[in-house]
Amino acid sequence: MTDANFGERADQLERLIGLNHLQIAENSRNIAENSRNIERIVSAIESFFQLQQAQRAEFLEFQRTTQAALERMDRILDYLMRRDGEQSP
């Protein structure tokens, strides 16, 4: 290999090293941005999960109180029907 070829090859390698360095820096920025995005998504999922748990608890309480109200109405209707049956001639 001649000195000229060696110099060209060294310049070529130097350019490739520089390009690799830029690519590594860009990849590092992309990784950091992806990490931030993942953190935001995880936070949103946790918030949605907590909201879902709260809504589920509210629904179960609504279901329980509604069922209790229906049972009371059923007992009142039974009482009224028995009372009306006793009052019939």
C-alpha positions as CSV (number, residue, x, y, z in Angstrom):
1,M,0.0,0.0,0.0
2,T,1.4,3.4,-0.9
3,D,1.4,6.4,1.3
4,A,-1.3,8.0,-0.9
5,N,-3.5,5.0,-0.6
6,F,-2.8,4.8,3.2
7,G,-3.7,8.5,3.5
8,E,-7.0,8.0,1.6
9,R,-7.9,5.0,3.6
10,A,-7.1,6.8,6.9
11,D,-9.3,9.7,5.7
12,Q,-12.0,7.3,4.8
13,L,-11.8,5.6,8.2
14,E,-11.8,9.0,9.9
15,R,-15.0,10.0,8.1
16,L,-16.7,6.7,9.0
17,I,-15.7,7.1,12.6
18,G,-17.2,10.6,12.6
19,L,-20.4,9.3,11.0
20,N,-20.6,6.5,13.5
21,H,-20.1,9.0,16.3
22,L,-23.0,11.1,15.0
23,Q,-25.2,8.0,14.6
24,I,-24.4,6.9,18.1
25,A,-25.3,10.4,19.4
26,E,-28.6,10.3,17.5
27,N,-29.4,6.8,18.7
28,S,-28.7,8.0,22.3
29,R,-31.1,10.9,21.9
30,N,-33.7,8.6,20.4
31,I,-33.3,6.1,23.3
32,A,-33.7,8.9,25.8
33,E,-36.8,10.2,24.0
34,N,-38.3,6.7,23.9
35,S,-37.6,6.2,27.6
36,R,-39.4,9.5,28.4
37,N,-42.3,8.4,26.2
38,I,-42.4,5.0,27.9
39,E,-42.5,6.7,31.3
40,R,-45.4,8.9,30.2
41,I,-47.3,5.9,28.8
42,V,-46.7,3.9,32.0
43,S,-47.9,6.9,34.1
44,A,-51.1,7.2,31.9
45,I,-51.8,3.5,32.2
46,E,-51.4,3.7,36.0
47,S,-53.8,6.6,36.1
48,F,-56.3,4.8,33.9
49,F,-56.0,1.7,36.1
50,Q,-56.6,3.8,39.3
51,L,-59.6,5.5,37.7
52,Q,-61.0,2.1,36.6
53,Q,-60.6,0.8,40.1
54,A,-62.4,3.8,41.6
55,Q,-65.2,3.5,39.0
56,R,-65.5,-0.2,39.7
57,A,-65.8,0.5,43.5
58,E,-68.5,3.2,42.8
59,F,-70.4,0.8,40.5
60,L,-70.3,-2.0,43.1
61,E,-71.6,0.4,45.7
62,F,-74.3,1.6,43.3
63,Q,-75.2,-2.0,42.6
64,R,-75.3,-2.9,46.3
65,T,-77.5,0.1,47.2
66,T,-79.8,-0.5,44.2
67,Q,-80.2,-4.1,45.1
68,A,-81.0,-3.1,48.7
69,A,-83.6,-0.6,47.5
70,L,-85.3,-3.2,45.3
71,E,-85.4,-5.7,48.2
72,R,-87.1,-3.0,50.4
73,M,-89.6,-2.2,47.6
74,D,-90.3,-6.0,47.2
75,R,-91.0,-6.3,51.0
76,I,-93.3,-3.2,50.9
77,L,-95.2,-4.7,48.0
78,D,-95.6,-8.0,49.8
79,Y,-96.8,-6.2,52.9
80,L,-99.3,-4.1,50.9
81,M,-100.6,-7.2,49.0
82,R,-101.0,-9.2,52.2
83,R,-102.7,-6.2,53.9
84,D,-105.0,-5.7,50.9
85,G,-105.8,-9.4,50.8
86,E,-106.8,-9.3,54.5
87,Q,-109.0,-6.3,54.0
88,S,-110.9,-7.8,51.0
89,P,-114.5,-8.9,51.9
